[in-house]
Amino acid sequence: MIKSINPATGDVIESFKAHSADEVDAILGAADRAQRSWRRVPVEKRVPLLTAIARALRAKKEEYARLITEEIGKPITESRGEIEKCASTCDFYAANAQTFLADERIVSNATESGVVFDPLGVVLAIMPWNYPFWQFVRFAAPALAAGNGAILKHANNVPRCALAIEAMIREAGCPDGLMRTVLIDASAVSGLIADDRIAAVTLTGSTEVGQIVAAQAGKSLKKQVLELGGSDPFIVLPDADIATAAATAVKARFVNVGQSCVNAKRFIVHDDIADAFSDAFITGIRALKVGDPMDEATQIGPMARMNLRANLHDQVTRSIAEGAVLVLGGTPIDGPGSYYAPTLLDRVTPEHTSFKEELFGPVASIIRYSSTEEAIALANNTEFGLGASVWTTDLDLARRMAREIDAGAVFINGMVASDARLPFGGIKKSGYGRELGSYGIREFTNMKTIWIGPAK
């Protein structure tokens, strides 16, 4: 059985029977047939579906937000923001998909050539629990606009969200079968990837799972987009506005209870201002309200699962044993639910667990440095390469640093975040491929060259 468990209480909300092999086969067959028809629909007649999805999301924003909060413990105010971000992304692609997918024409002498963007087919979306609506919609909005179909295999701790997404898209007018959710165990995913009716795979998840999925999709020679883990550096130069940087650092680390691939995780701060930054950071962390995620005032709810909390605490314990200084927190919170105290570690070095591993929860690490070159080296001293931020009043220096940092995105004087207008993704063990923007909509297309010689 696949169970939906409220992480704030530990109570089982609802249980679901996994789809049988025959049911999955029928779902794939229907998706394949629906996509073969959908691909022939002109893009200008596809995009009204996105507008309808945006309308459906906003109409039931409160219902969907409560679903998210009940299943993963995200504070309700953040869950509402997730739904609105999904809706605005659908609006963005409804307005821009025709331009992004327009044929490109090149005329030279007596020949004419160009590029067209044909859909690949049905894409398998293997999605995580931390942004259950957003992670799917940021893939599905451009993919559907491009003429693809979608099969959603969601994390098994968010089955109610997964089924609600399918129902919502169907009610918005999606052709029957074009987008479906499958409730299956992880062991059954390899069979889906190998199925000839799946044309490509997109995954958001851990690096370990990404390696498995990449190997399975590679064996079948299927296109993949992988958005994996991150250990984003947050670099504070000595001339930075400390108050603004520290206030942003609190949000950048603790949004979604610290459970995001693009949370800032390693705070690389110059020696000259490290104590002042730490003091401001501590003040901000202490002000965070921990409590019932349904409470409008709550900023830190429970972690999504007990095993995630146990793993995080093990990482914190090992880091302290290795020499990191515990400043705040560092313990699970007693009582029902998988709560963990907002935590700050200082004097972290590259030898410590909290530097080397991704800490997926409400734990921040301060690393001190003495030169710009050292800051860049520390930022790049990781297997990950998703996002990074640089805080300084010297924008010329910041731009130069941005080109030296190994990351898919570098934000200067701002918090790393995804934006429908801009490509999103990483390098190194943070994955490959891009979502969002004009680049993301083309990931699951066949960029087909058409060459025409003179007629005779």
C-alpha positions in Angstrom: 0.0 0.0 0.0 1.1 3.6 -0.7 0.4 5.7 2.4 -0.2 9.4 2.8 1.1 10.3 6.3 0.8 13.7 8.0 4.4 14.6 9.1 3.1 17.0 11.7 1.3 14.2 13.6 2.5 10.9 12.2 -1.0 9.9 11.4 -2.0 8.1 8.3 -4.3 10.2 6.2 -5.2 7.8 3.5 -3.8 4.6 1.9 -3.8 3.7 -1.8 -3.4 0.4 -3.7 -0.6 0.6 -6.2 -1.5 0.3 -9.9 -1.2 -3.3 -11.2 1.0 -4.1 -14.2 -2.2 -4.3 -16.4 -3.4 -0.9 -15.2 0.0 0.7 -15.9 -0.1 -0.9 -19.4 -3.5 0.5 -20.1 -2.4 4.0 -18.9 0.7 3.9 -21.2 -1.4 2.8 -24.1 -3.9 5.6 -23.6 -1.2 8.2 -23.2 0.5 7.0 -26.4 -2.7 7.2 -28.4 -3.6 10.6 -27.0 -0.2 12.1 -27.7 -0.2 10.9 -31.3 -3.3 13.1 -31.8 -2.2 15.9 -29.6 1.1 16.4 -31.5 -1.0 17.2 -34.6 -2.8 20.0 -32.8 -1.2 23.4 -33.8 0.6 25.0 -30.9 -1.8 28.0 -30.9 -4.6 25.5 -30.1 -2.6 23.7 -27.4 -1.8 26.8 -25.3 -5.5 27.4 -24.2 -5.1 24.3 -22.1 -2.4 26.0 -20.1 -4.6 29.0 -19.5 -7.3 26.6 -18.3 -4.9 24.8 -16.0 -3.8 28.2 -14.5 -7.5 29.1 -13.9 -8.1 25.7 -12.3 -5.1 26.1 -10.0 -6.2 29.5 -8.8 -9.8 28.3 -8.3 -8.8 25.6 -5.9 -5.7 27.3 -4.5 -6.7 26.8 -0.9 -7.7 23.1 -1.4 -4.4 22.3 -3.1 -2.3 24.2 -0.6 -3.9 22.3 2.2 -3.1 19.0 0.4 0.6 20.0 0.2 0.8 21.0 3.8 -1.0 17.9 5.0 1.3 15.6 3.1 4.8 17.2 3.5 4.4 19.7 6.4 5.2 22.8 4.4 3.9 26.0 6.0 0.5 26.8 4.5 1.5 30.3 3.4 4.4 28.7 1.3 2.0 26.1 -0.1 -0.3 28.8 -1.4 2.7 30.5 -3.0 3.6 27.2 -4.7 0.2 27.0 -6.3 0.3 30.6 -7.5 3.8 30.0 -9.0 2.4 27.0 -10.9 -0.4 29.1 -12.3 1.9 32.0 -13.3 4.2 29.5 -15.1 1.3 28.2 -17.1 0.3 31.8 -18.0 3.9 32.4 -19.1 4.0 29.5 -21.5 0.5 30.2 -22.8 1.8 33.6 -23.8 5.2 32.6 -25.1 5.1 29.0 -26.4 4.3 30.0 -30.0 7.3 32.2 -30.1 9.6 29.7 -28.5 8.5 26.9 -30.9 8.3 29.0 -34.0 10.0 27.5 -37.1 13.5 28.9 -37.8 14.1 29.7 -41.5 17.4 30.2 -43.3 17.6 31.2 -47.0 20.9 30.9 -48.8 21.3 31.3 -52.6 18.9 28.7 -54.3 18.3 26.7 -51.1 16.0 27.1 -48.2 16.6 25.4 -44.8 15.4 25.7 -41.3 14.6 24.1 -38.0 11.3 22.9 -36.7 10.6 21.7 -33.1 8.6 18.5 -33.1 7.4 16.8 -29.9 9.2 13.6 -28.7 6.2 11.7 -27.4 5.1 10.7 -23.9 7.6 11.8 -21.2 7.9 10.0 -17.9 8.2 12.6 -15.1 9.7 11.1 -11.9 9.1 13.8 -9.3 10.0 14.5 -5.6 7.8 15.4 -2.7 9.3 18.8 -1.7 7.3 20.9 -4.2 4.7 18.4 -5.3 2.7 20.7 -7.6 5.5 23.0 -8.8 8.0 20.3 -9.7 5.5 18.7 -12.1 4.0 21.8 -13.5 7.3 23.4 -14.4 8.0 20.4 -16.6 4.4 19.8 -17.8 3.4 23.3 -18.9 6.2 23.6 -21.6 6.0 19.9 -22.4 2.3 19.9 -23.1 2.6 23.1 -25.1 5.3 21.4 -27.2 2.9 18.6 -28.0 4.1 15.9 -25.6 2.2 13.7 -23.3 3.1 13.1 -19.6 3.1 10.2 -17.1 3.7 11.3 -13.5 5.4 8.9 -11.2 5.4 11.0 -8.0 7.2 10.4 -4.7 5.1 7.8 -2.7 4.6 10.1 0.3 2.5 12.5 -1.8 -0.1 10.3 -3.5 -3.0 12.6 -2.7 -1.1 15.5 -4.4 -0.3 13.3 -7.4 -3.9 12.2 -7.9 -5.1 15.8 -7.4 -2.7 17.0 -10.2 -4.1 14.4 -12.6 -7.7 15.3 -11.8 -7.0 19.1 -12.0 -5.4 18.8 -15.5 -8.2 16.5 -16.7 -10.9 18.9 -15.4 -9.1 21.8 -17.2 -9.8 20.1 -20.5 -6.7 17.9 -21.1 -7.4 15.2 -23.8 -8.2 11.9 -22.2 -5.1 9.9 -21.3 -2.6 12.6 -22.3 -1.5 13.2 -18.7 -1.8 10.4 -16.1 -0.5 9.6 -12.7 0.8 6.1 -11.9 1.0 4.9 -8.3 3.8 2.4 -8.3 6.7 1.3 -6.2 10.2 2.5 -7.1 11.1 -1.0 -8.2 8.6 -0.8 -11.1 10.1 2.4 -12.5 12.7 0.7 -14.6 10.0 -1.1 -16.5 8.3 2.2 -17.4 11.6 3.7 -18.6 12.3 0.7 -20.8 8.8 0.7 -22.3 8.8 1.8 -26.0 5.8 4.1 -25.4 8.0 6.3 -23.1 10.0 8.6 -25.3 12.0 10.5 -22.7 12.5 10.9 -18.9 12.7 13.9 -16.6 13.7 13.5 -13.0 14.0 15.8 -10.0 15.5 14.1 -7.1 18.7 13.0 -5.4 22.0 12.4 -7.2 21.9 8.8 -6.2 18.5 8.2 -7.9 19.6 10.4 -10.8 22.5 8.0 -11.5 20.2 5.0 -11.5 17.6 6.7 -13.8 20.3 7.9 -16.1 21.7 4.4 -16.5 18.3 2.9 -17.1 17.3 5.6 -19.6 20.7 5.5 -21.3 20.4 1.7 -21.8 17.3 2.5 -23.8 18.9 5.5 -25.5 16.2 7.9 -24.2 16.6 11.6 -23.6 16.8 12.7 -20.0 16.7 15.9 -18.1 18.0 15.5 -14.5 17.7 18.1 -11.8 19.4 16.7 -8.8 21.0 17.7 -5.5 22.7 20.9 -4.5 24.9 22.4 -1.8 24.6 26.0 -2.9 27.2 28.5 -1.7 26.1 31.9 -0.3 29.2 34.1 -0.5 29.3 37.3 1.5 32.1 39.7 0.7 33.4 42.2 3.2 31.7 45.2 1.6 28.2 43.5 1.6 25.2 44.9 3.3 25.3 42.6 6.3 21.7 43.2 7.5 20.2 42.5 4.1 22.4 39.5 3.4 21.7 37.9 6.8 17.9 38.5 6.5 18.0 36.9 3.0 20.2 34.1 4.3 17.5 33.1 6.8 14.9 32.8 4.0 17.3 31.2 1.6 18.2 28.5 4.0 14.9 27.8 5.9 12.2 28.2 3.3 10.3 24.9 2.9 11.9 23.7 6.2 15.3 23.7 4.4 14.2 21.0 2.0 15.0 22.3 -1.4 17.8 21.6 -3.9 18.4 25.4 -4.3 18.3 26.3 -0.6 21.5 28.1 0.3 23.4 25.6 2.4 27.0 26.8 2.8 27.4 30.4 4.0 30.9 31.4 2.9 31.6 34.6 4.8 34.7 36.9 4.9 36.7 36.8 8.2 36.3 40.5 8.7 32.5 40.4 8.9 31.9 36.8 9.9 31.0 37.6 13.5 28.7 40.4 12.6 27.0 38.3 9.9 26.7 35.4 12.4 25.1 37.6 15.0 22.5 38.9 12.5 21.9 35.4 11.2 21.4 34.1 14.7 18.8 36.8 15.4 16.9 35.9 12.3 16.9 32.2 13.0 15.8 32.7 16.6 12.8 34.7 15.3 11.5 31.8 13.1 8.2 30.4 14.4 8.2 26.7 14.6 4.8 25.0 14.9 1.7 23.6 13.2 2.1 24.1 9.4 -1.5 24.9 9.1 -1.0 28.0 11.4 -0.7 31.1 9.3 2.2 32.4 11.5 4.3 29.2 11.2 7.5 29.5 9.3 9.1 26.1 10.2 6.9 23.0 10.0 8.0 19.4 10.4 10.4 17.7 8.0 8.6 15.6 5.4 9.5 12.2 6.9 11.0 10.7 10.1 13.8 9.0 8.2 14.8 12.3 6.6 15.0 13.8 10.1 17.1 10.9 11.4 19.5 11.3 8.5 19.9 15.0 9.0 20.5 14.6 12.7 23.2 12.0 11.9 24.9 14.5 9.6 24.8 17.2 12.2 26.2 14.9 14.9 29.0 13.8 12.7 29.8 17.4 11.8 30.1 18.5 15.5 32.3 15.5 16.2 34.6 16.5 13.4 35.0 20.0 14.8 32.1 22.2 13.6 30.8 24.5 16.3 27.1 24.1 17.2 25.6 27.6 17.7 21.9 26.9 17.6 19.6 23.9 17.6 21.1 20.6 16.6 18.3 18.3 18.0 15.0 16.8 17.0 12.1 18.4 18.7 10.3 16.2 21.2 6.6 15.4 20.6 4.6 14.1 17.7 5.7 14.8 14.1 9.1 15.0 12.5 10.2 18.4 13.7 13.9 19.5 13.8 15.2 22.6 15.6 16.5 25.3 13.2 20.2 24.8 13.5 23.4 26.8 12.9 26.9 25.4 12.6 29.9 27.7 12.5 33.6 27.2 11.9 32.8 24.6 9.3 35.6 23.4 7.0 35.9 21.3 3.9 36.7 18.3 6.0 33.3 18.4 7.8 30.2 16.4 6.8 28.1 19.6 6.7 30.4 20.9 4.0 30.9 17.7 2.0 27.3 16.4 2.0 24.0 18.0 1.1 22.1 18.7 4.3 18.4 18.5 3.3 16.7 20.2 6.2 16.8 23.3 8.5 20.6 23.4 9.1 22.9 26.2 8.0 26.7 26.1 8.0 29.1 29.1 8.2 32.5 28.8 6.5 35.0 31.6 7.0 37.5 32.8 4.3 40.1 35.4 3.9 40.4 36.1 0.1 38.2 36.3 -2.9 40.2 33.4 -4.5 39.6 31.3 -1.4 35.9 32.0 -1.5 35.6 30.9 -5.1 37.7 27.8 -4.3 35.4 26.9 -1.4 32.3 27.5 -3.4 33.6 25.1 -6.1 34.8 22.5 -3.6 31.7 20.3 -4.0 30.4 17.6 -6.2 27.3 19.8 -6.9 26.8 22.7 -9.2 23.2 23.9 -9.0 23.0 27.5 -7.7 25.1 30.1 -6.0 24.8 33.7 -4.7 27.3 36.5 -4.2 26.7 39.5 -1.9 28.7 42.6 -2.5 28.4 46.3 -3.6 31.2 45.7 -6.2 29.1 44.5 -9.1 32.1 44.2 -11.5 33.8 41.9 -9.1 30.6 39.9 -8.6 30.2 39.5 -12.3 33.8 38.2 -12.6 33.2 35.8 -9.7 29.9 34.6 -11.3 31.9 33.4 -14.3 34.3 31.5 -12.1 31.7 29.7 -10.0 30.6 26.2 -11.1 26.8 26.5 -11.1 23.8 26.5 -13.4 22.8 29.9 -11.9 24.5 32.6 -9.9 22.5 35.3 -8.3 24.1 38.6 -7.3 22.6 40.2 -4.2 19.6 38.0 -4.3 18.3 34.6 -3.3 18.6 31.7 -5.8 15.1 30.8 -7.1 13.6 29.4 -10.3 11.9 31.8 -12.7 9.7 30.7 -15.6 11.6 33.2 -17.9 15.0 31.8 -17.2 16.6 28.4 -17.7 17.0 26.3 -14.6 19.3 23.4 -14.0 22.8 22.4 -12.9 26.1 20.9 -13.7 28.4 18.3 -12.1 26.4 16.0 -9.9 23.5 18.4 -9.8 22.4 17.0 -13.2 22.1 18.1 -16.8 19.5 19.6 -19.1 17.4 22.7 -18.5 13.9 23.5 -17.5 12.0 26.7 -17.9 12.5 29.6 -20.3 12.8 29.1 -24.0 15.5 26.5 -23.5 13.3 24.3 -21.3 10.4 24.0 -23.7 12.8 22.7 -26.4 14.4 20.0 -24.2 11.6 17.5 -25.1 11.5 18.4 -28.8 13.1 17.0 -31.9 15.1 19.9 -33.3 14.6 18.8 -36.8 16.5 20.3 -39.8 14.6 20.6 -43.0 16.7 21.4 -46.1 15.0 22.3 -49.4 16.9 22.5 -52.7 15.8 24.1 -55.9 12.8 22.5 -57.6 13.5 21.1 -61.0 
